[in-house]
Every structure is written in C-alpha cells, then in structure tokens.
C-alpha cells in the first residue's frame, strides 16, 4: 500500500535527520576537546552562539517549506515524486535559513562581523557530521569539493586551522 510505504519513508527520513543532528552534537563535543585554545571556545559570545546554532541545527528541515520536498526527493516512494523544482525551492529555503551553508556567504561582506566565525565553525561541524555517516572527514570532504566551494580566504585559513587541530 502506498500510504504504508510513504509512512515508512517518512520515518526513514526523520531517522536520517535525527542521526545527522546527533552527529552534529558529537562533532561539537569533538571540537570542544580539540580546539580548546581557539577563540570560539573561550570567548562566551562565540561559544554560546555556536552552541545555540548547534541546538537548532537544520530545524528548518521540519518546516512546510522543506520537509515533504526533502522526503520526496531523498526518500521517495516512486521516482515520479521527485520534483526538482520543489526540491530546488526547499534547498533555497534551507540554505537561506541556515547560515552555516557557505552558499550564503558569496554575496556577503563580513568585515568585522563576529558571526562569520560562528557560521564557519558550524559549517565544519556539519561536514564532520556528514563524515561520520559517510566514512570520511570534513577535511577530505573539503579537499574533494573545494573547486566548487566558494569560500573567502579568511574562511579557508580558519577551517584549515580547525582541521590541523582535529585531524593531527
């Protein structure tokens, strides 16, 4: 029955989201241990801002703008359910509401705004979490994809500093 299959696929998708959020929390604990002397760990503004983002990580995936579209795209019952226009709209909503996605940064001029560091750390946490699932590291992910990932120089230097501490 289609309804039972959709329920099962919805449960699979929810399990995927839950596992990813748990992995982001795991990555945050790992970073806290290995990056103790970096500013984002000892400065209360940065630390609690990152903590707040981690606690709300990918919450928008449960929104009406994303949930069904993502479920149908990645956990479809029938191939015809995959609607790339619906998914594209959901992806745009997701990245616009989750500033840890580098795609948001292309147009921004961060200057001295302290939030860049918060979002950059959160991006690395997201990559680490995906690495736990898919068997690579955040650094390996970045190295494989850096030709299409558009990061400003400050962000590249910053993430490599994190990589040096986490993967030494």
C-alpha positions as CSV (number, residue, x, y, z in Angstrom):
1,X,0.0,0.0,0.0
2,X,1.2,3.4,-0.9
3,X,0.3,5.0,2.4
4,X,2.3,2.5,4.4
5,X,5.3,2.9,2.2
6,X,5.1,6.7,2.5
7,X,4.8,6.4,6.3
8,X,7.9,4.1,6.3
9,X,9.9,6.5,4.0
10,X,8.8,9.5,6.2
11,X,10.1,7.6,9.3
12,X,13.4,6.8,7.5
13,X,13.8,10.5,6.7
14,X,13.1,11.5,10.3
15,X,15.6,8.9,11.4
16,X,18.1,10.4,9.0
17,X,17.5,13.9,10.3
18,X,17.8,12.7,13.9
19,X,21.1,10.8,13.2
20,X,22.5,13.9,11.5
21,X,21.6,16.2,14.4
22,X,23.2,13.7,16.8
23,X,26.3,13.6,14.7
24,X,26.5,17.5,14.7
25,X,26.3,17.3,18.5
26,X,29.1,14.7,18.5
27,X,31.2,16.9,16.3
28,X,30.7,19.8,18.6
29,X,31.9,17.8,21.5
30,X,35.0,16.7,19.5
31,X,35.7,20.3,18.5
32,X,35.4,21.5,22.1
33,X,38.0,18.9,23.1
34,X,40.5,19.5,20.3
35,X,40.1,23.3,19.8
36,X,40.2,24.4,23.4
37,X,42.6,27.3,22.8
38,X,40.7,28.8,19.8
39,X,38.7,31.9,20.4
40,X,35.4,30.3,19.7
41,X,35.9,28.1,22.7
42,X,37.0,30.6,25.3
43,X,35.0,33.6,24.2
44,X,31.5,33.4,25.6
45,X,29.9,35.2,22.7
46,X,31.3,32.8,20.2
47,X,30.9,29.7,22.3
48,X,27.2,30.3,23.2
49,X,26.3,31.5,19.7
50,X,27.7,28.2,18.2
51,X,26.0,26.2,21.0
52,X,22.7,27.9,20.1
53,X,23.1,27.2,16.4
54,X,24.0,23.5,17.1
55,X,20.9,23.1,19.3
56,X,18.8,24.4,16.4
57,X,20.8,22.7,13.6
58,X,18.7,22.1,10.5
59,X,15.5,22.7,12.3
60,X,14.1,24.1,9.0
61,X,14.1,20.6,7.6
62,X,10.9,20.1,9.6
63,X,9.2,23.1,8.1
64,X,6.5,23.1,5.5
65,X,8.9,24.7,3.0
66,X,11.3,21.7,3.3
67,X,10.0,18.6,4.9
68,X,7.9,17.0,2.2
69,X,10.1,18.2,-0.6
70,X,13.2,16.7,1.0
71,X,11.5,13.5,1.9
72,X,10.1,13.0,-1.6
73,X,13.5,13.8,-3.1
74,X,15.7,11.6,-1.0
75,X,13.2,9.0,0.3
76,X,10.8,8.8,-2.5
77,X,8.2,6.0,-2.8
78,X,8.0,6.4,-6.6
79,X,10.5,8.2,-8.9
80,X,7.8,10.4,-10.2
81,X,7.5,12.0,-6.8
82,X,10.9,13.6,-7.3
83,X,10.2,17.2,-8.4
84,X,13.4,19.1,-8.9
85,X,11.7,22.4,-8.9
86,X,10.1,21.7,-5.5
87,X,13.4,20.4,-4.2
88,X,15.3,23.5,-5.5
89,X,12.8,25.7,-3.7
90,X,13.3,23.7,-0.5
91,X,17.1,23.8,-0.8
92,X,17.0,27.6,-1.3
93,X,14.8,27.9,1.8
94,X,17.2,25.7,3.7
95,X,20.4,27.5,2.9
96,X,18.8,30.9,3.4
97,X,17.6,29.9,6.9
98,X,20.8,28.1,7.9
99,X,23.8,30.4,7.6
100,X,26.3,27.6,8.2
101,X,25.9,26.9,4.4
102,X,28.7,28.6,2.5
103,X,26.4,29.3,-0.4
104,X,25.0,32.2,1.7
105,X,28.4,33.8,2.0
106,X,29.2,34.6,-1.6
107,X,27.4,37.9,-1.7
108,X,28.2,38.9,1.9
109,X,30.9,41.3,3.1
110,X,31.5,40.1,6.6
111,X,34.1,42.7,7.6
112,X,34.5,42.7,11.4
113,X,31.1,41.0,12.0
114,X,31.8,38.2,14.6
115,X,29.1,36.0,13.2
116,X,31.3,34.8,10.3
117,X,33.3,32.8,12.8
118,X,30.2,31.2,14.3
119,X,28.8,30.2,11.0
120,X,32.2,28.9,9.8
121,X,32.6,26.6,12.8
122,X,29.0,25.4,12.3
123,X,29.8,24.6,8.7
124,X,32.8,22.5,9.7
125,X,30.6,20.7,12.3
126,X,28.1,19.9,9.6
127,X,30.8,18.5,7.4
128,X,32.2,16.5,10.3
129,X,28.7,15.1,11.0
130,X,28.3,14.0,7.3
131,X,31.8,12.4,7.5
132,X,30.7,10.3,10.5
133,X,27.9,9.0,8.3
134,X,29.7,8.5,5.0
135,X,33.2,7.5,6.3
136,X,35.4,10.5,5.5
137,X,36.5,13.6,7.3
138,X,35.5,17.2,7.0
139,X,38.9,17.9,5.5
140,X,38.6,15.1,3.0
141,X,35.1,16.4,2.0
142,X,36.5,19.9,1.5
143,X,39.5,18.7,-0.5
144,X,37.3,16.7,-2.8
145,X,34.9,19.6,-3.3
146,X,36.9,22.8,-3.0
147,X,36.8,23.6,-6.7
148,X,33.0,24.2,-6.3
149,X,33.0,25.5,-2.7
150,X,33.5,29.3,-2.8
151,X,35.0,30.4,0.5
152,X,36.7,33.7,1.1
153,X,40.4,33.4,2.1
154,X,39.7,34.1,5.8
155,X,37.4,31.1,5.9
156,X,39.9,28.8,4.2
157,X,42.6,29.8,6.6
158,X,40.2,29.3,9.5
159,X,38.9,25.9,8.6
160,X,42.4,24.6,7.9
161,X,43.4,25.8,11.4
162,X,40.4,23.7,12.7
163,X,41.4,20.7,10.5
164,X,45.0,20.9,11.8
165,X,43.8,20.5,15.4
166,X,41.1,17.9,14.7
167,X,43.0,15.6,12.3
168,X,46.6,15.8,13.6
